[in-house]
Amino acid sequence: MSFDGTAERTKHQNFWFIACIGVLLAQIVAEYFMGRTPICTCGYVKLWEGTVNSSGNSQHLSDWYTPSHIIHGFLFYGLAHLVLRNKPIGAKLLLALVIESSWELLENSPIIIDRYRAATISLDYYGDSILNSAMDAVFMVVGFFFAARAPVALTVAIAIFFEIFTGYMIRDNLTLNVLMLVWPVEAVKAWQSAV
């Protein structure tokens, strides 16, 4: 009986994917113990929340910030591809998910929530629901696998489209979000507020 290593490779891939599920579950449990609400306090779950300045924003399955998390997946795939070049896709995904889940925990901590409320137009932001935060990680995974399969030029074009489209629609996007979190610009804040 010859052994071609297929079973061994499958076993290793399964390990990485189980580890990824473990990271997502750890994120969910940590957010629960941080006092995050499981779902929107409105008591129901929506597929899409299209109103940015509402109590439902960052509480449901998806919203205008979902494209930002897909772009996270593009970026984290690129990073993982560079630093884990000869590792299996599962190892790369684990790195991406650790980064995304760490951000989700930080984003929903008082220090970042207060920073958003002080430096951005998100005056009524009180953090994500656990459901929304978990879905942010899932959308990152979607972006990650898309970037793993698609040509680089297409991935970059979609990221640019997402940034321009969300910037046009809600005067916010991943680039502006990072800018306003790290180095708030009053002119940008005034432009974002003039909706």
N, C-alpha and C positions, 0 to 999 in steps of 0.2 A: 504494500500500500504506500503510495507516494503522498507526501504532504507538501503542498505548494505554498503554505503560509497564509492562505485565505482565511481560515478559521482564526488564526492568531491575529490577523489584521482586524477582523470583525470584532474580536474580543477587545482589542485596544480601542477601536472606534466607539464601541458600546461604553467602555469606561469613561471616555471623554464626554460623551453625551449625557451619561448619568451624572457626572460631575457638574455639567452645565445645569441640569435640572435642579441639582442640589443648591447651586448658587442662587437660582431664581427663587427657590423655596426659602432659602436663608434670608433673601431680601424681603420677601413677604412677611416672614415671621418677625424679622427685626422691625419692620415698619409697624406691625401690629403692636409690638412692645414699646414702640416710640409714641403710640397713641394715635396713629393715623386711622382715619375712618375706612372701613372695608370698601364701602361704595359711597356714592353721593348721598349726602344727608337728606336729599329730596326723597329718598326711599326707592328709587327705581334706577335702572341701567339703560342708557341710550347707546346705540351704535356710534353716533356722531354728535358732538356738541359743537355747533357752528358759531356760537356767540362767545367772543373772547372775553368781554367784560361782563361775565355773568358768574353766578355762584356755581354753575354747572361746569365751567371750564376747568380742565385738569381733574375731572371727577368721573368721567365716563370712559368708554372703550377707546375712543379716538377723538381728536380735536385738531385745531389748526397747528398744534405743535407736534403732531405725529410725523410730518415730513422731516422735522429736525432729528427725530430719533432714527428714522430711516437713514438719514445722512450720517448719523453716528455710526451706523452699521457699515456704511461705505468707508468711513475714515478708520474705524477699528479693524476692518478687514485689511486695509492698506498697511496699517501699523503691524498687525499680526503677521502679515505676509513678509514684511521686512525683518522683523525680529525673530520669527519662528519659521524661516524659509523652508527648512527641511522637515518640519513637523507636520503631523496629520491635521486635516481640517478641524477635527474635534478639539485639538489642543489650541488652535488659533481661535476657535469660537469661545473656548473657555476663557482665554485672555480677554477677548472682547466683552464677554458677559460679566467678568469680574470688574472691568472698568465701568461698564454701564450701570451695574447694580451698585457699585460704590458711589457713582454720581447720584443715583436715585436716592440713596440713603442720605448723602450730603445735601442734596437739593431739598429734601423734606425735613432737614434739621432747622432748628430755630435760627441759627446764624445765617443761613442762605435765604430762608423765608423772609427774615427781617431785611436782608440786603435787597432782595427783589422789591419789597414794599417801599424801601427808602430810595433806591436808585433807579427804578424803572417805572413804567406806567401801571404796573401790577399792584395797585394800592390795596386791592381786596384779595390778594393772593394769600391763602393760608396753607398751601401745600396740596399735594396730590392725594387722591384716595388711593388705597392700596391697589384696587383694581386698575386704575389709570396708570399707576407707577409700574405695575407688572406688565401691562400692555405696552408701555413705553419700551421696556426691555424686549418684549416679543417683537415689536416693530424694528428695534435695532437688529435683532436676529434676522428678520426678513431682509433688511438692507444689507447685512453681512453676506447672506447667501446669494443675494442678487449680485453684489460686487464680486463674489467668488466665481460666478458664472459668466457675467457679462463683460464685454470689452471695456477697457478702462475709459475710453473716450465716451462711451454711452453712459457709464456710471457718472462721470464728471458732468456731462450734459444734463442728466437728470437732477443732479445735486444743484447745479446752477439754476435750472428751471424751478425747482422747489423753492430756492431762496428768493428768486425774483417774484414768483407767483405769490408766496406767502407774504413777502415784503409789500407787494402791491395790495393784496387783499386785507391784511390786518396791520400793516405798518410794523411788522415784527417778523423775525426769522432767526435762524441759528446764529448767524453772524452778528446781528444786532443784539440778540440776547446775551451773547458772550461779551460783546463790547460794553453793554450797559451794566453787566454784572462786574466786570473787571475794572473798567475805566469809564464811568458814566459821563456822557456828553450832554450838557443841558440843551443844546440845539436839537439833538436827536430826540430827547425826551419831550421837548416842546412839539416837534413834528409828529411824534407818535401820539401825543395827547390831542392833537387837532383833528380828531376823527369825527 
